[in-house]
Amino acid sequence: MKKIFALSCLFIFFLSCSTDHDSTSYTLEIMPVESVDIPNEFELGKTYPITVKYYRPTTCYAFRNFYYVKENNMRTVAPINYVFDHEMENNSCTDLQDELVEATFNFIVTSNGSYIFKFWQGEDNTGEDQYLTIEVPVID
């Protein structure tokens, strides 16, 4: 009985403790791609860096990772940024004009044929997604 009581107290203690010690507030935003550095061809079994360039609007934006969806030999890619709340801790954001930043991921070639990359570039006036589409053949 004492063991059950002790375990119950321990369980309640862990439930009541907050693991959120980080008071930073942020949202995530998918950023439109400006340009891409990608090889003209791939070789099966090799790994290639692919560098995506995009504009960072303010100092409150910071790269997090990539939106990356694969469907057969098609890849849809876009950088995801943290957008930190500029109201937190009296931190103010500075507007950046034309600050082109880079983010790179490694791509492993695992199949023959061609890969089609669709890099998201935002939406047009009607709300349709726009893509920079690049086809890269795989050589032997």
C-alpha positions in Angstrom: 0.0 0.0 0.0 2.8 2.4 0.8 4.4 1.7 -2.6 1.2 2.5 -4.4 0.8 5.7 -2.4 4.4 6.7 -3.1 4.0 6.0 -6.8 0.7 7.9 -6.9 2.4 10.9 -5.2 5.3 10.7 -7.6 2.9 10.5 -10.6 1.0 13.6 -9.4 4.2 15.5 -8.8 5.4 14.8 -12.3 2.0 15.8 -13.7 2.0 19.1 -11.8 5.5 20.1 -12.9 5.7 22.2 -16.0 8.4 21.3 -18.4 7.9 24.5 -20.3 10.7 26.7 -19.0 11.1 28.5 -22.3 9.0 31.6 -22.3 9.8 32.4 -25.9 6.7 32.7 -28.0 6.8 31.9 -31.8 4.9 30.7 -34.8 6.1 28.8 -37.8 5.9 30.2 -41.3 6.7 28.6 -44.7 8.9 30.9 -46.7 8.8 31.3 -50.5 11.9 30.2 -52.3 13.7 32.7 -54.4 16.3 30.5 -56.0 18.0 27.1 -55.7 21.5 25.7 -56.1 21.0 22.1 -57.3 23.2 19.8 -59.5 22.3 19.3 -63.2 22.4 15.6 -62.7 22.6 13.0 -60.0 24.4 9.7 -59.7 22.6 6.8 -58.1 23.7 6.2 -54.5 25.4 9.5 -54.0 24.4 12.4 -51.7 24.1 16.0 -52.9 23.7 19.2 -51.0 20.8 21.3 -52.3 20.8 25.0 -51.2 17.6 27.0 -51.1 17.7 30.8 -51.0 14.9 32.9 -49.6 14.3 36.4 -48.2 14.1 36.9 -44.4 11.8 39.9 -43.8 12.9 40.7 -40.2 15.3 39.7 -37.5 12.5 37.9 -35.8 12.7 35.1 -38.5 15.1 32.2 -38.0 15.4 29.0 -40.0 13.9 25.9 -38.4 13.8 23.1 -41.0 12.3 22.2 -44.4 8.8 21.4 -45.4 9.6 18.3 -47.4 7.1 16.0 -49.0 8.1 13.1 -51.3 5.7 11.3 -53.7 7.4 8.7 -55.9 10.3 10.7 -57.6 8.7 14.1 -56.9 9.8 16.3 -54.0 8.0 19.4 -52.7 10.3 21.6 -50.7 10.1 24.9 -48.8 12.0 26.4 -45.9 10.2 26.8 -42.5 11.1 29.6 -40.2 10.5 30.4 -36.6 8.8 33.8 -36.3 9.5 35.0 -32.8 7.1 37.3 -31.0 8.7 40.7 -31.0 6.7 41.6 -27.9 8.5 39.1 -25.7 11.1 40.4 -23.3 11.1 43.9 -24.9 12.7 42.4 -28.0 12.0 44.4 -31.2 12.4 43.1 -34.7 14.4 45.0 -37.3 13.1 45.1 -40.8 15.5 43.6 -43.3 15.5 44.7 -46.9 16.6 42.2 -49.4 18.4 39.9 -47.0 18.8 36.7 -49.0 19.5 33.7 -46.7 20.4 30.2 -47.5 19.4 26.8 -46.1 20.8 23.5 -47.2 19.7 19.9 -47.1 21.4 16.7 -48.2 19.6 14.7 -50.8 20.3 11.0 -51.2 19.7 9.5 -54.7 17.9 6.2 -54.2 16.2 5.5 -57.5 16.8 5.7 -61.3 15.0 8.0 -63.7 14.6 11.7 -62.9 13.7 13.5 -59.8 11.3 16.4 -60.0 11.7 19.1 -57.4 8.9 21.6 -56.7 10.2 24.5 -54.6 7.3 26.5 -53.3 7.4 30.2 -54.3 4.3 31.5 -52.7 0.8 32.1 -54.0 -0.4 34.1 -57.0 -3.2 36.7 -56.9 -5.9 33.9 -57.0 -4.4 31.9 -54.1 -2.8 29.2 -56.3 0.5 27.8 -55.1 3.4 28.7 -57.4 6.5 26.4 -57.7 9.9 26.6 -59.2 10.0 23.1 -60.8 13.4 21.5 -61.6 13.9 18.1 -63.1 17.2 16.4 -62.4 18.1 13.2 -64.3 19.9 10.3 -62.6 22.8 8.9 -64.5 24.5 5.5 -64.1 
